[in-house]
Amino acid sequence: MAKKRNRITFQCTECGHPVGMSELNPPKDDEVISCHGCGHEFGTYGEVRGAVIEMARDETDTVIEQTFGKRPG
């Protein structure tokens, strides 16, 4: 996923076509995000956003663990 001039873009997992959306005018949480190349549906914007946030948290935890060791209980 890349961020470029207030746009979030990623490649379709089915056809590789770029999929993008504007941060300045994001879709509503219940709008379905789909590829304009092949029509593959990724889910609602709310679901996609939640998944991206969870992936970022997991990646952050991994980097912290690799750098400082495991967090205490």
N, C-alpha and C positions, 0 to 999 in steps of 0.2 A: 504494500500500500504506500502511495506517495502523496505528499502534500505539495501543491504547486499553485501559487497565486490564489489563495482562498478556495482551492478545489481539492477534493479528496478523490484519488483515482486508484483503481486496481484493475487487474486483468480478470476477465471471465474465466472461471475454472473449467468451462466446457469448450469454449472456442478461442480463448486468448484475446478477444476483442477488449479494448479499453472501456471501462465503466467509470463514470465520474459523476460527482455531484458538487454543488456549490455550498460552501460553508455559510456564505452570505444569505442564501435563500435555500435552506435545506428542505428536503421533503418532510411531510408530516409523519409522525410516528407510525401511522397505520397505512402509509403508502407502500406499495410493493416495489422493491428494487429489482430491476431485471436488466439483462443485457440487451442492448439495442442491436447487437449483431446476430444473436441466435435466439433470443427470447427467454433464455434460462432465467428462472426466478430464484433470487437469493433469500427472499423473505421480506418482511416489512422493514422499513427504515429503523424502527425501534429495535427490532430483533438484531439487525445487522450492527447497529451502533452498540448494543449491549455485548454482542460477541466480540467486537473490536476492542471494547474497553476491557473485557475479561482477558483477551489475548495480551493486551498491553500490561495488565497487572501481572500475569504469569511471567511474561518476559522480564519485567522489572524485578520480580522476586528471584528469578534465576540469576540475573546479573548481580543482585545484592548477595545472594548465597555464594556465588563464585568469587566475589570480591572479599566478603567479610566472614563467610561461613554461615552455617545455619542459624536462624534466629532462635533465641531461647523460647521454650514452650509457649 
